[in-house]
């Protein structure tokens, strides 16, 4: 890897930061994060390093800089990690189709992360990291955060604005 690329944020960094917010426990271990997100410990270590370098992690990498993270989600997520709905597949609900937005927006159009063990069918949204559909089955708070992030990535103006409103309350 080129030295200039060492600190470039990657999509899995957003997942790791969301997991830290979901945990809300600064005594976490990298091994626990790796197991819960089904990532390698080296991926977790690299992710934490990139997020610390970017200023998204503070206090020796133990606390998410929530205001900066929210600003990144609001202004940078959709352009840094864009996504457009794809083919109809089986999977796990996301964006406006998943809690907490599913009660706000009634739609026949469902969005899902492709996942063979998923219970729903809808247009595929590629998750920020391949193991997301499995990881969210163990953590409903993580699922809600990542679904809100997807609403920002792929939603129309109303869904995006509502997701940002909820995220601002949760993150700031």
TORKOL-4160 file (C-alpha; in steps of 0.2 Angstrom, whole numbers, padded with zeros to 4 digits, m for minus):
172
<pt num="1" X="0000" Y="0000" Z="0000"/>
<pt num="2" X="0006" Y="0017" Z="m0004"/>
<pt num="3" X="0011" Y="0028" Z="0011"/>
<pt num="4" X="m0001" Y="0042" Z="0005"/>
<pt num="5" X="m0016" Y="0029" Z="0006"/>
<pt num="6" X="m0013" Y="0023" Z="0024"/>
<pt num="7" X="m0024" Y="0036" Z="0031"/>
<pt num="8" X="m0038" Y="0037" Z="0018"/>
<pt num="9" X="m0055" Y="0032" Z="0026"/>
<pt num="10" X="m0063" Y="0016" Z="0020"/>
<pt num="11" X="m0082" Y="0011" Z="0021"/>
<pt num="12" X="m0078" Y="m0001" Z="0035"/>
<pt num="13" X="m0072" Y="0013" Z="0046"/>
<pt num="14" X="m0090" Y="0020" Z="0046"/>
<pt num="15" X="m0096" Y="0002" Z="0052"/>
<pt num="16" X="m0083" Y="0002" Z="0066"/>
<pt num="17" X="m0087" Y="0019" Z="0072"/>
<pt num="18" X="m0106" Y="0015" Z="0072"/>
<pt num="19" X="m0102" Y="m0001" Z="0082"/>
<pt num="20" X="m0092" Y="0010" Z="0095"/>
<pt num="21" X="m0107" Y="0021" Z="0096"/>
<pt num="22" X="m0119" Y="0006" Z="0098"/>
<pt num="23" X="m0107" Y="m0001" Z="0112"/>
<pt num="24" X="m0106" Y="0015" Z="0121"/>
<pt num="25" X="m0092" Y="0007" Z="0131"/>
<pt num="26" X="m0074" Y="0015" Z="0130"/>
<pt num="27" X="m0067" Y="m0001" Z="0138"/>
<pt num="28" X="m0070" Y="m0011" Z="0122"/>
<pt num="29" X="m0057" Y="m0022" Z="0115"/>
<pt num="30" X="m0051" Y="m0024" Z="0097"/>
<pt num="31" X="m0054" Y="m0043" Z="0098"/>
<pt num="32" X="m0072" Y="m0040" Z="0104"/>
<pt num="33" X="m0075" Y="m0027" Z="0089"/>
<pt num="34" X="m0067" Y="m0040" Z="0077"/>
<pt num="35" X="m0079" Y="m0054" Z="0083"/>
<pt num="36" X="m0095" Y="m0044" Z="0083"/>
<pt num="37" X="m0092" Y="m0036" Z="0066"/>
<pt num="38" X="m0084" Y="m0052" Z="0058"/>
<pt num="39" X="m0068" Y="m0042" Z="0053"/>
<pt num="40" X="m0050" Y="m0047" Z="0057"/>
<pt num="41" X="m0041" Y="m0039" Z="0071"/>
<pt num="42" X="m0029" Y="m0031" Z="0059"/>
<pt num="43" X="m0044" Y="m0023" Z="0049"/>
<pt num="44" X="m0051" Y="m0016" Z="0066"/>
<pt num="45" X="m0033" Y="m0010" Z="0071"/>
<pt num="46" X="m0031" Y="m0001" Z="0054"/>
<pt num="47" X="m0049" Y="0006" Z="0055"/>
<pt num="48" X="m0046" Y="0013" Z="0072"/>
<pt num="49" X="m0030" Y="0021" Z="0066"/>
<pt num="50" X="m0037" Y="0029" Z="0051"/>
<pt num="51" X="m0052" Y="0036" Z="0061"/>
<pt num="52" X="m0040" Y="0043" Z="0074"/>
<pt num="53" X="m0029" Y="0051" Z="0061"/>
<pt num="54" X="m0045" Y="0059" Z="0054"/>
<pt num="55" X="m0050" Y="0066" Z="0071"/>
<pt num="56" X="m0066" Y="0054" Z="0071"/>
<pt num="57" X="m0059" Y="0045" Z="0087"/>
<pt num="58" X="m0052" Y="0055" Z="0102"/>
<pt num="59" X="m0046" Y="0051" Z="0119"/>
<pt num="60" X="m0033" Y="0039" Z="0114"/>
<pt num="61" X="m0045" Y="0031" Z="0101"/>
<pt num="62" X="m0058" Y="0026" Z="0114"/>
<pt num="63" X="m0072" Y="0039" Z="0110"/>
<pt num="64" X="m0080" Y="0044" Z="0094"/>
<pt num="65" X="m0080" Y="0063" Z="0090"/>
<pt num="66" X="m0099" Y="0062" Z="0088"/>
<pt num="67" X="m0101" Y="0080" Z="0081"/>
<pt num="68" X="m0088" Y="0078" Z="0068"/>
<pt num="69" X="m0094" Y="0060" Z="0064"/>
<pt num="70" X="m0112" Y="0067" Z="0061"/>
<pt num="71" X="m0105" Y="0081" Z="0050"/>
<pt num="72" X="m0096" Y="0068" Z="0039"/>
<pt num="73" X="m0112" Y="0057" Z="0038"/>
<pt num="74" X="m0122" Y="0073" Z="0033"/>
<pt num="75" X="m0110" Y="0080" Z="0021"/>
<pt num="76" X="m0098" Y="0067" Z="0015"/>
<pt num="77" X="m0106" Y="0049" Z="0017"/>
<pt num="78" X="m0116" Y="0050" Z="0001"/>
<pt num="79" X="m0102" Y="0056" Z="m0010"/>
<pt num="80" X="m0088" Y="0046" Z="m0002"/>
<pt num="81" X="m0097" Y="0030" Z="m0002"/>
<pt num="82" X="m0112" Y="0032" Z="m0015"/>
<pt num="83" X="m0124" Y="0018" Z="m0018"/>
<pt num="84" X="m0139" Y="0016" Z="m0030"/>
<pt num="85" X="m0153" Y="0002" Z="m0028"/>
<pt num="86" X="m0149" Y="m0013" Z="m0038"/>
<pt num="87" X="m0158" Y="m0029" Z="m0042"/>
<pt num="88" X="m0172" Y="m0037" Z="m0032"/>
<pt num="89" X="m0164" Y="m0050" Z="m0019"/>
<pt num="90" X="m0167" Y="m0058" Z="m0003"/>
<pt num="91" X="m0159" Y="m0049" Z="0012"/>
<pt num="92" X="m0160" Y="m0038" Z="0028"/>
<pt num="93" X="m0170" Y="m0023" Z="0027"/>
<pt num="94" X="m0161" Y="m0006" Z="0027"/>
<pt num="95" X="m0163" Y="0013" Z="0024"/>
<pt num="96" X="m0182" Y="0018" Z="0024"/>
<pt num="97" X="m0187" Y="0000" Z="0025"/>
<pt num="98" X="m0179" Y="m0004" Z="0042"/>
<pt num="99" X="m0182" Y="0004" Z="0059"/>
<pt num="100" X="m0183" Y="0018" Z="0064"/>
<pt num="101" X="m0188" Y="0025" Z="0047"/>
<pt num="102" X="m0200" Y="0010" Z="0042"/>
<pt num="103" X="m0214" Y="0018" Z="0053"/>
<pt num="104" X="m0211" Y="0035" Z="0045"/>
<pt num="105" X="m0212" Y="0030" Z="0027"/>
<pt num="106" X="m0224" Y="0018" Z="0021"/>
<pt num="107" X="m0218" Y="0011" Z="0004"/>
<pt num="108" X="m0220" Y="m0004" Z="m0007"/>
<pt num="109" X="m0202" Y="m0001" Z="m0012"/>
<pt num="110" X="m0190" Y="m0011" Z="0000"/>
<pt num="111" X="m0172" Y="m0009" Z="0001"/>
<pt num="112" X="m0161" Y="m0024" Z="0008"/>
<pt num="113" X="m0143" Y="m0028" Z="0010"/>
<pt num="114" X="m0141" Y="m0045" Z="0001"/>
<pt num="115" X="m0140" Y="m0059" Z="0013"/>
<pt num="116" X="m0145" Y="m0077" Z="0010"/>
<pt num="117" X="m0153" Y="m0079" Z="0027"/>
<pt num="118" X="m0162" Y="m0063" Z="0026"/>
<pt num="119" X="m0181" Y="m0063" Z="0027"/>
<pt num="120" X="m0186" Y="m0049" Z="0015"/>
<pt num="121" X="m0185" Y="m0046" Z="m0003"/>
<pt num="122" X="m0181" Y="m0029" Z="m0010"/>
<pt num="123" X="m0169" Y="m0019" Z="m0021"/>
<pt num="124" X="m0151" Y="m0023" Z="m0016"/>
<pt num="125" X="m0141" Y="m0010" Z="m0007"/>
<pt num="126" X="m0122" Y="m0015" Z="m0005"/>
<pt num="127" X="m0118" Y="m0013" Z="0013"/>
<pt num="128" X="m0103" Y="m0003" Z="0019"/>
<pt num="129" X="m0094" Y="m0019" Z="0023"/>
<pt num="130" X="m0099" Y="m0037" Z="0017"/>
<pt num="131" X="m0102" Y="m0044" Z="0035"/>
<pt num="132" X="m0115" Y="m0030" Z="0040"/>
<pt num="133" X="m0130" Y="m0041" Z="0037"/>
<pt num="134" X="m0124" Y="m0054" Z="0048"/>
<pt num="135" X="m0117" Y="m0042" Z="0062"/>
<pt num="136" X="m0133" Y="m0032" Z="0063"/>
<pt num="137" X="m0143" Y="m0048" Z="0068"/>
<pt num="138" X="m0134" Y="m0047" Z="0084"/>
<pt num="139" X="m0135" Y="m0029" Z="0087"/>
<pt num="140" X="m0152" Y="m0020" Z="0084"/>
<pt num="141" X="m0144" Y="m0003" Z="0088"/>
<pt num="142" X="m0130" Y="m0005" Z="0075"/>
<pt num="143" X="m0144" Y="m0010" Z="0063"/>
<pt num="144" X="m0153" Y="0006" Z="0066"/>
<pt num="145" X="m0138" Y="0017" Z="0064"/>
<pt num="146" X="m0132" Y="0008" Z="0048"/>
<pt num="147" X="m0150" Y="0009" Z="0041"/>
<pt num="148" X="m0151" Y="0027" Z="0044"/>
<pt num="149" X="m0134" Y="0029" Z="0036"/>
<pt num="150" X="m0140" Y="0020" Z="0021"/>
<pt num="151" X="m0155" Y="0032" Z="0020"/>
<pt num="152" X="m0143" Y="0046" Z="0019"/>
<pt num="153" X="m0134" Y="0037" Z="0005"/>
<pt num="154" X="m0149" Y="0032" Z="m0005"/>
<pt num="155" X="m0164" Y="0041" Z="0001"/>
<pt num="156" X="m0174" Y="0054" Z="m0007"/>
<pt num="157" X="m0174" Y="0071" Z="0001"/>
<pt num="158" X="m0188" Y="0067" Z="0014"/>
<pt num="159" X="m0180" Y="0051" Z="0019"/>
<pt num="160" X="m0163" Y="0058" Z="0020"/>
<pt num="161" X="m0169" Y="0073" Z="0030"/>
<pt num="162" X="m0178" Y="0062" Z="0042"/>
<pt num="163" X="m0163" Y="0051" Z="0044"/>
<pt num="164" X="m0152" Y="0066" Z="0048"/>
<pt num="165" X="m0164" Y="0073" Z="0060"/>
<pt num="166" X="m0164" Y="0056" Z="0070"/>
<pt num="167" X="m0145" Y="0054" Z="0068"/>
<pt num="168" X="m0142" Y="0072" Z="0075"/>
<pt num="169" X="m0152" Y="0067" Z="0091"/>
<pt num="170" X="m0142" Y="0051" Z="0093"/>
<pt num="171" X="m0125" Y="0057" Z="0089"/>
<pt num="172" X="m0124" Y="0075" Z="0095"/>
